[in-house]
Every structure is written in structure tokens, then in C-alpha cells.
């Protein structure tokens, strides 16, 4: 026996579903999963963007249009993946959204969209994924959270609360699903940058909101909490590492922040 032989690729031949896969972290996770030998269903709201990713990554990807806030669309998306790939082994709940506001200025739509996308959306996807993983004899779920759960930023407190809820849900499901060989992990990520080097988290801000927030964060000390940002590919590599751990181990909560 050759003791120096490399272990087989633990992800080769597995099927994954990644939400919010058209851009940023989701796209990078999908890219690295394909490179690791997975078949990957990439889920998002815009076919054109998803098709660009699929064209780049090749036949191992399958684009599926769905909005995770709609449970019927989630059901239809998983059914489509069943027909194309079969049951999934890996679910990466990456899709998320936020809007900056002070709580007294929050619209009904903004509150509902944040909670529905960041908490109910992953719950809908896990509800569909778990029976499929049970049929496969196990699986992996990674829910993408945020460093803001530890230190919620003013103007982003509802976003942080939605991610906090996702972390609590994940913690409970670790115990609930352990007997079925399904691992549940939480990735807390810090600030990400776009491929152009810009801070991706600033896209939803008006000039006044940003000025008011920066002034308040300076006063509260939040400005020194987050770094300049990380490349999505760097954070995606930690997802691959967590998935490749031997089944005896579960990276239950891991946090990747700017140095």
C-alpha cells in the first residue's frame, strides 16, 4: 500500500445547489465546486446572468431561475434539478439582500424583503433539500451569514437580525439532522469586494444615507470593525475546505473577515 497516495476527491460526482449564484460569492462557490468535480445547479432570479455563468463553467452547471422568497418557485426549482441531476448532496444558501435604513424609516416592503430573502428563503430551500439528502444517506448545508451578527451596524440592524435568525435556525438543525448524516454549517463572512475592486455592499446606499451612516459609525466605533474587503474567491475557498472535511467533523461556525 502506498501511504503517500493522495486521498480521493471527496466532492467528485456530488450534486450541489447554490443560491444567489450569478455574481459575487455565490458565483465563486459554484466555480470552485465545478473545479472540484461537482455538478452544480446555480439558482438566481435572472436567466441572462445565470446563463453567462453556465456558459463559462460548462455542462456541469445547470441554471435555474427562481426567487427564494417564493416557496412555489423554490419547489419548482428543486423539481427541475431532480429531473436534470437527481437528488442533491450539497446546499449553499448564499442568496441575500439588504436595504439601509433607520428603523423608523423602514418601509413594509423593505422589512418583508429582508426577512423573506435572508431567513425564509434559506428555510424554504432547506425544507426541499433535506428529504433529498436523506435519500442520499447524508449531505451538507452551508448557510452564509454575516459578521454583522456579532456587532450590528446602525442602518443595517434588520439585516443583522435576519442573519442572526438564520444562525439560530442552523444551530437547531445541526442537532435535528445529525442522525441522518446531514451536516449544517454557518459561514460568517466579512466585507466582500467586486471584481472591479469596489465595495459591493455600498450599492444600495443613497449619498445622504451613506454620509449619515459613516458619521454615526465613526462615533460608535463601527468604522474600525470591518476591513477594506476580501475577494469572493478567497472566501469561497473556505466553503470548499469545510465541505471536504471528513464526515466525522463539522465546521459548525466559521468566520472569514478582512485582515
Secondary structure, DSSP 8 states (H G I E B T S, - for coil): --TT-----TTTT-EEEEES-SSHHHHHHHHHHHHTT-EEEEEES-HHHHHHHHHHH-TTEEEEE--TT-HHHHHHHHHHHHHHT-S-SEEEE---------GGG--HHHHHHHHIIIIIHHHHHHHHHHHHHHHHT-EEEEEEEEGGGTS--TT-HHHHHHHHHHHHHHHHHHHHHGGGTEEEEEEEE--EE-TTSSBGGGTT--HHHHHHHHHHHHHHTGGGTS-S-EEHHHHHHHHHHHHHS-TT----EEEE---
